[in-house]
């Protein structure tokens, strides 16, 4: 049975005020399906063995595996939907990190711990997680938790997570170790839920994409992609555009 220590700690935390929205990152190849359905549908997850939609709070932390070099196929360029904070109310499961990367940083925890030990009540908003470890939304965005912090010996799960996000361990991890993950088990209808669509400039030349974005009342945010590009390097452009959007909204 999972230890509810981490869950209880977050449940008792005071949520920070404000909002950052949730992000969903996927490939341009999925655009035709979005245009046709206007929804995000659960797909089978290798980690949990059930159909899920994956979102992250604020930071666009999703990374699609890419073992190749450069390509001219625009279908591999990334798009990002920024969704309203209210979408978190539909959560099936919330974790304080990317569950798919758990195997990379599980060595930071005692070997008795599993993913289930870090699950947060789905009724607790991600802002509670931020309030438990950060002074501001800006600090969460910049991965700067409150320091120093100490925890009782009996809060070993909370302490190990804090060490993970504060750089207090010898192991090296990327930003996914502190990006709050929100999983949905049900289809999410996107009408009225999308604040912005980020993608290569070319997608906004498509009349169907333009019409979809306009129907949502979402803001189109394009970035430049050369004829030949490396999809793994596009993540930085998505991150920058999300950051600009949040700054323009004065949320950061």
Secondary structure as UniProt FT lines:
FT   HELIX           5..11
FT   STRAND          22..27
FT   HELIX           28..30
FT   HELIX           31..37
FT   STRAND          39..40
FT   STRAND          43..44
FT   TURN            46..48
FT   STRAND          51..57
FT   HELIX           74..76
FT   STRAND          78..83
FT   HELIX           85..90
FT   STRAND          93..95
FT   HELIX           99..101
FT   HELIX           102..105
FT   HELIX           106..108
FT   TURN            111..112
FT   HELIX           115..118
FT   STRAND          119..120
FT   TURN            122..123
FT   HELIX           126..133
FT   HELIX           137..141
FT   TURN            142..143
FT   TURN            153..154
FT   HELIX           156..166
FT   HELIX           175..178
FT   STRAND          181..184
FT   STRAND          188..189
FT   TURN            191..193
FT   STRAND          194..200
FT   HELIX           201..205
FT   HELIX           207..216
FT   STRAND          219..223
FT   HELIX           231..234
FT   HELIX           235..248
FT   TURN            249..250
//
